[in-house]
Amino acid sequence: MTKQNPILIKILAFWVCLLMLTQAAISASDHKPEISFDIWDWTAPAQDLDLFRTWVEDLADLGFTRLELSVPWRLLEPEPRHYDLRWLEERIRICEHAGLGMRLRINSYYGGATPDWYTGDRWLDAQGNSVPQGPPSIMDERFWNHYGPLCETIAALGKGRDILYNAFIGIHAELKYADWWSYDEATLTAWRAAIQAPRPAWLREVVGELPLPERPEIPPATQGVPDTIPTSLAFIAFREQCWREAVLCFEKAIRKGDPDARISAPLGESFRRQSASMANLDYWGLTRGASQVVHSYDFFRHAKDPAWMAAASVHAFQGITGLPVVFEFDGTPTLEGLGYSIPHLLALGQAAASAGAGLKFANNSYSKTLPSQQPLLRELIDIWRHDWKPQQPSPGQDTILLFCSKWANYTYRESTEWLHEAQFGMYKLFRDAQVPVRIINEDNLGEDLSGYRALYAAFSPRTLMPASTQQQLSTLPLLLIEDFMDIPEPEATGEGITAGLAQIRASTSTCPLGPQDVSNLGPEYQYALTLENKKLLAYRPKHVVMGYPVGSLYLHDELPTVHQGLVLWALGHDSRGAH
């Protein structure tokens, strides 16, 4: 037997312990939330270097981990192909000295950031008018011929540093149009090229080879009936594709400067009635090259909404993109002006932190008050320190896939948010029942979803989706529950009480679409509810069709738990049809 050296054993034991402690420290570091703050390049803390240093040191003392700084194009490229990065390098060094990482928002237009020498197309509305701030067209090659090399140069400067990058090329510094502002000549030229033969796959998916005009009209508003006009569908798909291509151009430029660069996707929520005009519901497509999502929660929209909607919005980004999410609070003066109370804001913070999001403060660099002197910031940071939980997906066999179709949002362009309630009311129903949920949409159906418990399609009529998506839904190897399979008829009403498994109301004044007769599904189905001459809640093994907008009723009916009970009953229909 070989004699063991006790000194060597002690040395090895010491190094093993040290390695374990190091790994534990790294693991702990990985499980801390990002806490970040933005400074816009047109505000005083960015322009005055000494003031910038004061703000950065103040943020570091508060426990912030990252500073987001917008970087003005005109300052860094004063003449074509002539780059002067001294302004940026000085600010990077200050952040590094304070121990803060950075996120650089490369500003192409806001606050006069576009260089005077740039001659490319700018965004135009359908009447040919300029739009606010005049963003350069993202479909103009002249833009990418200059903005791309600038991004490459900046990324080369940041190589090996703790820096994330995002593209400031859309409205509100997000990846979106904000309105039907896609009528500049460069974009219309791209449209005319796309509709010619052979058409790209993304266009054939939605309209095949149907004839399309050389200049598309703005898709009209809807009133309870979705717009399935081929030109509308094609224009919506085209604008989505424009953003995918723009983001890809940005990613290529950044990674040409640094192949290991990390990219951040700035996205506002888009499960809403304006999703088609904003063109930012492509959560999946806009984030394929990103390391994180910075989510700008729409505080203008949600002033009277409960805190669970913040968690739902975070979970939508997490579920669809598979990426870490940072939840962005708007500027304190804006929040106060919108009527938010401190308890309401803290409740939103608790909801977002509990959902596993990081924290970001936006639009506070206009203030003359240092961050440490702003009480709301301190209270929210404290919430993230105590209530934040790292994102830990539940086991698939326990988790419901909550499918919220983006094409339903694209084709229903309504005057109220009833569609959002119909879809995300189901999120609240499952969460209240303590059933784990992962939110997905059409882009996630290519994944292997076989290990999940079931899929619930919340107000997502199949006939509004591309044929390939319909095929993917019909062949899923798990229980599928749907509000409706087909487009519901708006004139269908049902004010009475159902008979059968439960006595419920199946309509609400907040949703223009009521219960639908589903008796035409076939002889293999049974029906658990009837209402007047309608049959509802059709079921067979592996498939259930509710026949009414369950999410809307869960949010607005006097007896929401009855609707919850019906959904939980429907979850019992496995391959054996057992309850």
Buried (B, 14 or more C-beta within 10 A) or exposed (E): EEEEEEEEEEEEEEEEEEEEEEEEEEEEEEEBBBBBBBBBBBBBBBBEEEBBBBBBBBBBEBEBBBBBBBBBBBBBBEEEEEBEBEBBEEBBEBBBEBEBBBBBBBBBBBBBBBBEEBEBBBBBBBEEEEBEBEBBBBBBEBBBEBBBBBBBBBBBBBEEBBBBBBBBBBBBBBBBBBBBBBBBEBBBBBBEEBBEEEBEEBBBBBBEEEEBEEEBEBBEEBEBBBBEBEBBBBBBBBBBBBBBBBBBBBBBBBBBBBEEBBBBBBBBBBBBBBBBBBBBBBBBBBBBBBBBBBBBBBBEBBEEBBBBBBBBBBBBBBBBBBBBBBBBBBBBEBBEEBEBEEEBBBBBBBBBBBBBBBBBBBBBBBBEEBBBEBEBBEEBBEBBBEBBEEBEEEEBEEBBBBBBBBBBBBBBBBEEBBBBBBBBBBBBBBBEBEBBBBBBBBBBBEEEBEEBBBBBBBBBBBBBBBEEBBEBBEEBEBBBBBBBBBBBBBEBBBEBEBEBBBEBBBBBEBBBBBBBBBBEBEEEBEBBBBBEEBBBBBBBEBBBBBBBBBBBBBBBBEBBEBBBBBBBBBBBBBEEEEE
